[in-house]
């Protein structure tokens, strides 16, 4: 999986909602998978990254794409993979982004990120780097399927600081690593991490193959208050904790979790895929968000042509990128369609909802929703009924069981079966 969607410094969700023509939307924030080649084999990877895709964009094509993004007003590009530094044109792409006035940042598993590489990145124009850390040493190494990965991540954070870039961290949380949350915060505060993006593991790619690792909706009742307490501490200590787009929504801690400062005025404003966010896969596939399921949401494949407007045409004309631009309550279904907050939330995160049910518009991973069921003495439990086909950014199918809140959950395989660690 793309380890994170990066921390949105130009957070599109903080803009007022715009129910206007598509020409008023633009890809302010782009997450670009440079290659699917990877030096990890993570248990929760949504893209099932391992080797490069067929027909990945060449450096020349990538530089042309940068020009089109600049012409469309893009402000920030997060380079991801796979592992972005495995692309032959990695440093050239960073440099060209910077030259064209776009802030280049990066999310990385950091296995090969040493001080020499960090200095080259900084010299090319990289401003900050977010290292993916998914637990303390034992937990992280098992999730990343690589012994020594945790230690290397800490070394990479030091290299990032030494090279003059800002160190960030991003983490996926699930049943396997949720007990590490508070200890991870203490570690990150101690080593001087400036920002920490937290999201939950969604049933994409390899995570869809391991339903036992995924949160159940009622797990949010414990996890989000714990995270909110850390957010308050971080605001005092200079460590900004921000939720990923699939973490929420509208519980008592909503404003605290969403707001980057102590003003506590922000809240979830609906899925921004195709509104102010764009995802690009390494073969040039364009979709509204990097984690959206490839088969359902790709609006076209980028081609470097003489008109220098092919990317803009996909953005403006493809129906696959327009689904959030006109979304209303009428597009929702299930619980979300009748929710009192539907007009603001609009079904939460699209790729998470699709990951469970094969379509967007009904997201069970919602704090408000879990609390409403709890008030009635009930809870929702998700059960996988169809396996994922085994493709990049694919998903399985789940069904919802509504049961008494204190029901005994059926046993699952032990967590030691999660993944094997390689040396």
C-alpha positions in Angstrom: 0.0 0.0 0.0 1.0 3.6 -0.4 2.3 3.9 3.2 0.3 7.1 3.7 -1.2 9.8 1.8 1.2 12.3 3.3 0.4 15.2 5.6 -1.6 17.7 3.7 0.0 21.0 4.5 -2.3 22.7 2.0 -5.1 20.6 3.4 -7.9 20.7 0.7 -10.5 19.6 3.3 -10.1 22.9 5.1 -11.5 24.8 2.2 -15.2 25.6 2.2 -17.3 23.1 0.2 -17.8 24.1 -3.4 -20.9 22.8 -5.2 -20.0 24.4 -8.4 -18.7 23.6 -11.9 -15.8 21.2 -12.2 -13.6 23.9 -13.5 -13.5 25.4 -10.0 -11.7 22.3 -8.8 -8.0 21.7 -9.3 -5.4 19.2 -8.2 -3.9 21.2 -5.4 -2.5 18.1 -3.7 -1.1 15.2 -5.8 0.1 11.9 -4.5 2.3 10.2 -7.2 3.4 6.7 -7.2 6.7 6.9 -9.1 7.2 3.1 -9.3 5.6 0.0 -7.8 9.1 -1.5 -7.2 9.6 -1.8 -3.5 12.2 -3.0 -1.0 9.6 -4.1 1.5 6.7 -6.5 1.3 4.3 -5.0 3.9 1.4 -7.0 5.3 -1.0 -4.2 4.8 0.1 -2.8 1.4 -2.9 -1.7 -0.7 -0.9 -1.7 -3.9 0.7 -5.1 -3.3 4.0 -3.3 -4.1 7.0 -5.6 -5.1 8.1 -5.1 -8.7 7.6 -2.3 -11.1 4.5 -2.1 -13.2 4.5 -2.8 -17.0 5.1 0.5 -18.9 5.9 2.8 -16.0 6.5 6.4 -17.0 10.0 7.2 -18.1 11.9 10.1 -16.6 11.1 12.1 -19.7 7.4 11.4 -19.4 7.5 12.2 -15.7 9.1 15.6 -16.3 6.4 16.4 -18.8 3.8 15.4 -16.3 5.3 17.8 -13.8 4.9 20.6 -16.3 1.2 19.8 -16.7 0.7 19.7 -13.0 2.3 23.1 -12.7 0.1 24.5 -15.4 -3.0 23.2 -13.5 -2.0 24.9 -10.3 -0.7 22.0 -8.2 0.9 23.2 -5.0 2.3 20.0 -3.5 3.3 16.6 -4.7 3.9 13.6 -2.4 6.2 11.1 -4.1 5.5 7.5 -3.0 5.8 3.9 -4.3 6.4 1.1 -4.0 9.5 3.1 -3.1 9.9 6.4 -4.9 13.7 6.5 -4.8 13.9 3.3 -6.8 12.8 5.2 -9.9 15.7 6.1 -12.1 14.6 9.7 -12.4 13.9 10.3 -8.8 16.3 13.3 -8.2 15.5 14.9 -11.6 11.8 14.7 -10.8 12.3 16.4 -7.4 14.4 19.1 -8.9 11.8 19.8 -11.7 8.9 19.9 -9.2 10.8 22.5 -7.2 11.8 24.5 -10.3 8.1 24.6 -11.4 7.0 26.0 -8.0 5.6 22.8 -6.6 6.6 21.6 -3.2 8.0 18.1 -3.4 7.6 15.9 -0.3 7.9 12.2 0.1 6.5 9.2 2.0 8.9 6.3 2.4 9.5 2.9 4.0 13.1 4.2 4.3 15.0 0.9 3.9 17.5 2.5 1.6 17.4 6.0 2.9 20.8 6.9 4.3 22.5 10.2 4.9 24.1 10.3 1.4 20.6 9.8 -0.2 19.0 12.3 2.1 21.6 15.0 1.2 20.9 14.4 -2.5 17.2 14.7 -1.9 17.6 17.9 0.0 19.9 19.4 -2.7 17.3 18.5 -5.3 14.7 20.5 -3.4 12.9 18.0 -1.1 11.4 19.9 1.9 10.2 17.2 4.2 10.0 13.4 4.3 7.5 11.2 6.1 8.8 7.8 7.3 6.3 5.0 7.6 6.5 3.5 11.1 3.8 1.0 12.1 4.6 0.1 15.6 7.5 -0.5 17.9 10.4 -2.7 16.8 8.8 -6.2 16.9 5.5 -5.0 15.6 6.8 -2.8 12.9 9.3 -5.4 11.6 6.5 -8.0 11.4 4.1 -5.7 9.6 6.8 -4.6 7.2 8.0 -8.2 6.8 11.6 -7.2 7.2 13.9 -7.6 10.2 15.8 -4.4 10.9 13.2 -2.2 9.2 12.4 -0.3 12.5 16.0 0.5 13.3 16.5 1.7 9.7 13.5 3.9 10.0 14.9 5.6 13.0 18.3 6.0 11.3 16.5 7.5 8.3 14.8 10.1 10.5 18.2 11.2 11.8 19.5 11.4 8.2 16.5 13.5 7.2 17.2 16.0 10.0 20.9 16.0 9.3 20.3 16.8 5.6 18.2 19.8 6.6 14.7 18.4 5.8 11.8 18.2 8.2 11.1 14.7 9.6 7.5 13.4 9.7 6.1 10.0 10.5 3.0 8.3 9.2 1.4 5.2 10.7 -1.3 2.7 9.8 -3.2 1.3 12.9 -5.1 -1.9 13.2 -5.7 -4.6 15.7 -2.2 -5.9 15.4 -0.4 -2.7 16.5 -2.9 -0.5 18.3 -1.4 -1.3 21.7 1.8 0.4 20.6 0.1 3.8 20.1 1.1 5.6 23.3 4.7 4.2 23.3 5.1 5.3 19.7 4.1 8.8 20.7 6.7 9.0 23.4 9.4 7.8 21.0 8.5 10.3 18.4 8.4 13.2 20.8 11.8 12.2 22.2 13.5 12.0 18.8 12.0 15.3 17.5 9.4 14.2 15.0 7.4 17.3 13.9 4.3 15.8 12.6 2.6 12.4 12.8 -0.2 11.3 10.4 -2.4 8.5 11.8 -4.8 6.5 9.7 -6.4 3.1 10.0 -5.6 0.1 7.8 -8.3 -0.3 5.2 -9.1 -3.6 3.4 -7.0 -2.9 0.3 -4.5 -5.2 -1.4 -2.7 -7.4 1.1 -4.7 -6.0 4.0 -7.8 -7.4 2.4 -6.2 -10.8 2.6 -5.9 -10.4 6.4 -9.3 -9.4 7.7 -8.3 -10.5 11.2 -5.9 -7.5 11.4 -8.5 -4.9 10.6 -10.3 -2.8 13.2 -13.9 -3.5 13.7 -16.1 -0.3 13.8 -16.5 -0.5 17.6 -12.7 -0.5 18.1 -12.8 3.2 17.2 -14.6 3.8 20.6 -11.4 3.0 22.3 -8.8 4.1 19.7 -10.0 7.6 18.9 -10.2 8.9 22.5 -6.7 7.6 23.1 -5.5 9.4 20.0 -7.2 12.6 21.0 -5.4 12.6 24.4 -2.1 12.3 22.5 -3.1 15.1 20.2 -3.6 17.4 23.1 -0.2 16.5 24.5 1.4 17.0 21.1 -0.1 20.5 20.7 1.8 21.4 23.9 5.0 19.6 22.9 5.4 20.6 19.3 4.4 17.2 17.7 1.4 17.7 15.5 -0.9 14.7 15.2 -3.3 14.7 12.2 -5.7 12.0 11.1 -5.6 10.5 7.6 -8.7 10.8 5.5 -10.1 7.4 6.6 -10.0 8.2 10.4 -13.1 9.6 12.0 -15.7 11.0 11.9 -17.7 13.5 14.1 -17.2 11.9 17.5 -16.6 14.3 20.5 -12.9 14.6 19.5 -13.6 15.6 15.9 -12.5 19.2 16.0 -9.5 18.4 18.1 -8.3 15.7 15.8 -8.9 17.7 12.6 -7.5 21.0 13.6 -3.8 21.7 13.1 -3.8 24.3 15.8 -5.5 24.9 19.2 -8.3 26.8 17.5 -10.3 23.6 17.2 -12.5 24.8 14.4 -12.0 22.2 11.7 -14.0 19.1 10.9 -14.3 16.5 8.1 -15.7 18.2 5.0 -16.3 15.2 2.7 -14.1 13.2 0.4 -11.8 15.4 -1.6 -10.9 12.8 -4.3 -11.1 14.5 -7.7 -11.9 17.8 -6.1 -8.6 19.1 -4.8 -6.7 15.7 -4.7 -5.3 13.6 -7.5 -3.6 10.2 -7.4 -1.2 9.1 -10.1 0.0 5.5 -10.5 3.4 4.7 -11.9 2.1 3.7 -15.4 0.3 7.1 -15.7 -3.1 5.9 -14.4 -5.0 9.0 -13.0 -7.6 8.8 -10.3 -9.0 11.1 -7.7 -7.1 9.6 -4.8 -4.0 7.4 -4.7 -5.8 4.7 -2.6 -8.9 4.4 -4.7 -9.5 1.0 -6.3 -7.7 1.0 -9.7 -10.4 -0.9 -11.7 -13.2 1.4 -10.6 -11.7 4.8 -10.4 -9.0 5.3 -13.1 -10.1 8.1 -15.4 -7.4 7.7 -18.0 -3.7 7.2 -18.5 -1.3 10.1 -18.8 0.4 10.5 -22.2 3.0 13.2 -22.9 1.6 14.9 -26.0 2.5 18.1 -27.9 -0.6 19.9 -26.6 0.6 19.6 -23.0 -3.1 19.3 -21.9 -3.7 15.6 -21.7 -3.7 15.5 -17.9 -6.1 18.4 -17.7 -8.5 16.6 -20.1 -8.6 13.6 -17.8 -9.2 15.8 -14.8 -12.0 17.8 -16.4 -13.7 15.2 -18.5 -13.4 11.7 -17.0 -16.5 10.6 -15.1 -14.3 8.5 -12.7 -12.7 11.7 -11.3 -16.0 13.6 -11.0 -18.0 11.5 -8.5 -17.3 13.7 -5.5 -17.9 17.0 -7.3 -21.6 16.5 -7.4 -22.1 14.0 -4.5 -25.1 14.7 -2.3 -27.0 12.7 0.4 -28.9 11.0 -2.4 -25.7 9.2 -3.5 -25.3 7.6 -0.1 -26.8 4.3 1.0 -27.1 2.2 4.1 -26.6 3.9 7.4 -24.9 6.9 5.9 -27.9 7.8 3.8 -30.0 8.4 6.9 -27.3 9.9 9.1 -27.9 13.3 10.6 -24.5 14.4 9.5 -24.8 13.1 5.9 -24.9 16.5 4.2 -21.5 17.4 5.8 -19.8 14.1 5.8 -21.1 12.6 2.5 -20.2 9.1 3.4 -16.7 9.5 4.8 -13.7 8.1 3.0 -14.5 6.7 -0.5 -11.8 4.1 -0.8 -12.5 2.7 2.6 -16.2 2.3 2.0 -15.5 0.7 -1.4 -12.9 -1.5 0.2 -15.7 -3.1 2.3 -18.7 -3.1 0.0 -17.5 -2.6 -3.6 -19.0 0.9 -3.8 -18.6 4.2 -2.0 -21.3 6.0 0.1 -21.6 3.9 3.2 -18.5 3.8 5.5 -18.8 1.7 8.7 -15.5 3.0 10.0 -17.1 6.0 11.7 -16.8 7.1 15.3 -20.1 8.9 15.3 -21.8 5.8 13.9 -20.2 3.4 16.4 -21.3 5.7 19.2 -24.9 5.8 18.0 -25.1 2.0 17.9 -23.5 1.8 21.3 -26.2 4.0 22.7 -28.7 1.3 21.6 -26.6 -1.5 23.1 -25.6 -2.6 19.6 -22.5 -2.8 17.4 -21.7 -3.5 13.8 -19.3 -6.3 13.0 -17.7 -6.8 9.5 -17.3 -10.2 8.1 -15.5 -11.0 4.8 -17.6 -12.9 2.4 -15.5 -12.8 -0.8 -11.7 -12.7 -1.1 -9.8 -10.0 -3.1 -8.6 -11.1 -6.6 -5.0 -10.4 -5.8 -4.4 -7.2 -7.9 -2.9 -3.9 -7.1 -5.4 -1.7 -5.2 -8.0 -4.4 -5.1 -10.5 -5.2 -2.3 -12.6 -8.0 -0.9 -16.3 -7.9 0.0 -17.7 -7.7 3.5 -21.1 -7.9 5.1 -22.4 -6.1 8.2 -23.7 -8.0 11.1 -25.5 -6.0 13.8 -25.4 -7.6 17.2 -25.5 -6.9 20.9 -22.7 -4.7 22.0 -21.3 -7.2 24.5 -21.5 -10.2 22.1 -18.5 -12.6 22.1 -16.6 -12.1 18.9 -15.8 -15.3 17.0 -12.1 -16.4 17.3 -9.7 -15.6 14.5 -6.2 -16.8 13.6 -3.5 -15.7 16.0 -1.6 -12.6 15.1 1.7 -14.6 14.7 0.2 -15.9 11.5 0.1 -12.4 10.1 3.3 -12.4 8.0 6.7 -13.9 7.9 9.7 -11.7 8.5 12.6 -11.8 6.1 16.2 -10.9 7.0 
